[in-house]
Structures are given as C-alpha cells and as structure tokens.
C-alpha cells in the first residue's frame, strides 16, 4: 500500500496479551505517531492503565481497552501473561482467540489502513473481510517462533515446552 507523499496511515495495533509484547508495540506506536500517523492500540483494560503514561503522543495514539473473557482454568480477572504462571499461557491464548468478535467489531468501527499483530493468527482473515493490510510484527526471534509455535511441534496449549522438546528442533 503506497500512500501519496505527505499522506498518513491509520494503524491499529493488537499484540499478544503480555507486557513484553505490548511495550515494544507501544514503542513502535510512538515512533509512527512521531511521524504523524494515527494509531489505535487494542489492549486489555488493565494494561491500558499500566501503559497510558508511556503514550508519548496521546493526540495521535488512542488506547482502546478490551475485555478479556474468562477461560476455565485461568484465575478470574486475568488479562495479561504477567498475571499467571507461564504454563497457563495456552489458556490465555484461548481467551485471546475468544476476543476475535470484539476485535473485529473494533476494527470495523476504526477502519484502519493496516493492523500490526503478532500472535492473533486470525487477523489476516479479518483483513480480507474488512479491508486492511496486515503486518505480522514479532518482538521475539525467528528461532523462538520456530521452536514454540510451528504446527509440527504440536504441543498442547495448556503446558509449556519441556526441556527435551526445546533441544529437539521441529520437523522442517
């Protein structure tokens, strides 16, 4: 998508529900806003409160608090990975997937030109229905992604990788 000279983008951000992902997304948002782009940042309500002081361009960056649905097995009120032990991250991923309709409604209302995401694998499908470009923005190394999330690994969402699994690369 090429914009005419001087034209600005409206970018939406939807990172994984962890402060270690949301913070770099907000840093990128600040850089884009510094160049005049409008940012709509979708994040859990509690994280919105935690990150709002790091929003250096509140005139261009709007933090939109979303409700994280409860998933059986997660402590009530869980919104980010920092609130739970790592072995529950799979359940938090399930909660994130359950946010799809809420995110879709927000994106339809916001009408961004593009959406930056990292783990919400369904964002490109929404893009094809709503009409925006997508950028899969990873804040971790490609090796981490390969070891943790490739389909060949086939690890259940409710447990972390074992030491043995981490020492054996996935097929492909």
ABEGO torsion letter per residue (X at the ends): XBBBBGBBBBBBBBBBBBAAAAAAAAAAAAAAAAAGBBBBBBBBAAAAAAAAAABABAAABBBBBBBBBBBBGBBBGBABAAABBAAAAAAAAAAAAAAAAAAAAAAAAAGBABBBBAABAAAAAAAAAAGBBBBBBBABBAAAAAAAABAAAGBBAABBBBAAAAABBBBX
